[in-house]
Amino acid sequence: MRKTASGLCLALVCAGLASCSKGGANACSVTPNGKFGSPVTVTVDCPKGAGRLTRETVLEGKGNRIVDGQTVLMRATSFDSRNGEIIKAYNTGELRLAAVTKKGMGDLAKRLVGVREGSRLVIKRPGLVEGVPTASEIIVVDLLFTVAHGKAVPVPNPAPSGMPQVGTADGGGPSIKSPGGAIPSLETVPLVVGNGPQVTEGQTLAVQYALFDQNGKSVDETWTKGAPVALNLKTAMKGLSEGLVDQKIGSRVVVLVPSAKAQGTGDRVVVVDILGALPDPPEGKGSPSSGGKRGRKGETASPGQTPSQTSSPSGAATPSKPPAAKTAPTKSTPTGGKGGGRGPGAKRSS
């Protein structure tokens, strides 16, 4: 009996030591630092690197669940597990729009399906540097909301001239229950007030929108397409650009645009969800997420391939066609450079 007990104790001690080894020296501990949705740093203790690809949810969101193929608004920042430094060879850390597809963001896509908007993830991926097992890629992913996220407020009483009655259509976007008639002057009416910073002149914004004529007929929208877009205020419809300035990120607003500021297309009603402020497109580039240094085989390295989503009018087609500064009543084609490039995990030579 004594021998059996001793053997049992020895077995328990060995098991305990194995457990300590797995959770201690071989652990890959990552702590993100920074407010959700803002630029982040990390505190890393990962001496052996990540043994396998893993995903950890460090903040559980309460927004819509992400589905395969949709466009998300995200901030993905890649770090080197050996020192916690940002991987500068990647186009990383910027707020951007990306399609949840293999083409859009590589194998990161399947790790996002089913996750709720408003979540923060830490993804650990081995193989950052070929032949160096201690070098892993740490990706901190913030998944921002793709609908307005703030406090609902009542429409002013009396409402501005031309203000329609706004309802909710299939797909969660806005609808016009009854038109408001002629629009004599530019007005912006908040329906939901966000808690983000105010929009400034000339910014590029991530938005969802619905465009109506003064009779309440839908001209264009993004909600049923599942694709928020980037709206360049430097080139968008004049009245829309002016009407969004000073509104808060996270808001849903109704912009009443008289014909004179709709560039001759007649009065327009634009319901806009202001989702985030994107980096400006580089000079001569269509997409705010294009660019970055060249990775292996001449491909652009970035944490997730980003399809063109820029909505400044004229250029290559993107998933939808935002209101633009055009004199003809036709819908514009937004600007957009080709997306693509290596997703996170592109191996580096050093």
GITA-V432078 format. One record per backbone hydrogen bond with DSSP energy under -1.0 kcal/mol. NH is the residue of the N-H (numbers start at 1). CO is the residue of the C=O. E is the energy in kcal/mol with one decimal. If there is no record, write none. Layout:
((NH/CO/E) (NH/CO/E))
This chain:
((5/1/-2.4) (6/2/-2.5) (7/3/-2.5) (8/4/-2.4) (9/5/-2.8) (10/6/-2.7) (11/7/-2.5) (12/8/-2.4) (13/9/-2.8) (14/10/-2.6) (15/11/-2.5) (16/12/-2.6) (17/13/-2.6) (18/14/-2.6) (19/15/-2.3) (20/16/-2.4) (21/17/-2.4) (22/18/-2.2) (23/19/-2.2) (24/20/-1.4) (26/21/-2.1) (27/24/-1.6) (29/45/-2.9) (31/43/-2.4) (33/41/-3.2) (38/35/-2.3) (41/33/-2.1) (43/31/-2.4) (45/29/-2.8) (49/46/-1.0) (54/124/-2.0) (56/122/-2.4) (58/120/-2.0) (59/120/-1.5) (63/117/-2.5) (66/115/-2.6) (69/100/-2.6) (70/67/-1.7) (71/226/-1.9) (72/98/-3.0) (74/96/-2.8) (75/142/-2.1) (77/140/-2.3) (79/138/-2.9) (80/85/-2.6) (81/136/-2.5) (83/80/-1.0) (84/80/-2.8) (87/78/-2.3) (88/86/-1.2) (90/87/-1.6) (91/301/-1.9) (92/90/-1.5) (93/76/-2.5) (96/74/-2.7) (98/72/-2.1) (100/70/-3.2) (101/99/-2.2) (105/101/-2.5) (106/102/-2.3) (108/105/-1.3) (109/106/-1.5) (112/109/-1.8) (113/109/-1.1) (114/66/-3.1) (115/112/-2.0) (117/64/-2.5) (118/143/-3.9) (119/116/-1.1) (120/59/-2.0) (121/141/-2.8) (122/56/-2.7) (123/139/-2.9) (124/54/-2.0) (125/137/-2.7) (128/135/-1.8) (130/348/-1.3) (132/129/-2.2) (135/132/-1.9) (137/125/-3.2) (138/79/-2.6) (139/123/-3.1) (140/77/-2.5) (141/121/-2.5) (142/75/-2.5) (143/119/-2.6) (144/73/-2.2) (149/250/-1.4) (151/193/-2.5) (153/191/-2.6) (163/160/-2.0) (165/178/-2.7) (167/175/-3.0) (169/173/-3.7) (172/169/-1.7) (175/167/-1.7) (177/165/-2.9) (178/165/-1.0) (187/256/-1.6) (189/254/-2.9) (191/252/-3.3) (192/252/-2.0) (193/151/-2.9) (196/249/-2.1) (199/247/-2.9) (203/200/-1.5) (205/231/-2.7) (206/276/-2.8) (207/229/-3.0) (208/273/-1.6) (210/271/-1.9) (211/220/-3.7) (212/269/-3.0) (213/217/-2.1) (216/213/-2.1) (219/211/-3.6) (220/211/-1.5) (222/209/-2.0) (226/223/-1.3) (227/222/-1.2) (229/207/-2.5) (230/309/-3.7) (231/205/-3.5) (233/203/-2.6) (235/232/-1.4) (236/232/-1.4) (239/261/-2.5) (241/237/-2.7) (242/238/-2.4) (243/239/-2.2) (244/240/-1.5) (246/199/-2.7) (247/244/-1.8) (249/197/-2.4) (250/274/-3.4) (251/248/-1.7) (252/192/-1.9) (253/272/-2.5) (254/189/-2.7) (255/270/-3.2) (256/187/-3.0) (257/268/-3.2) (261/258/-1.8) (262/259/-1.3) (264/259/-1.7) (268/257/-2.8) (269/212/-2.6) (270/255/-2.4) (271/210/-2.7) (272/253/-2.8) (273/208/-3.1) (274/251/-3.0) (275/206/-2.5) (276/206/-1.2) (278/204/-3.0) (285/282/-2.9) (290/287/-1.6) (295/299/-5.4) (298/295/-1.4) (299/296/-1.4) (301/293/-1.9) (302/342/-2.5) (304/302/-2.3) (311/230/-2.6) (314/333/-4.6) (325/235/-1.3) (326/324/-1.9) (335/312/-4.7) (342/300/-2.9) (346/343/-1.2) (348/128/-2.5))
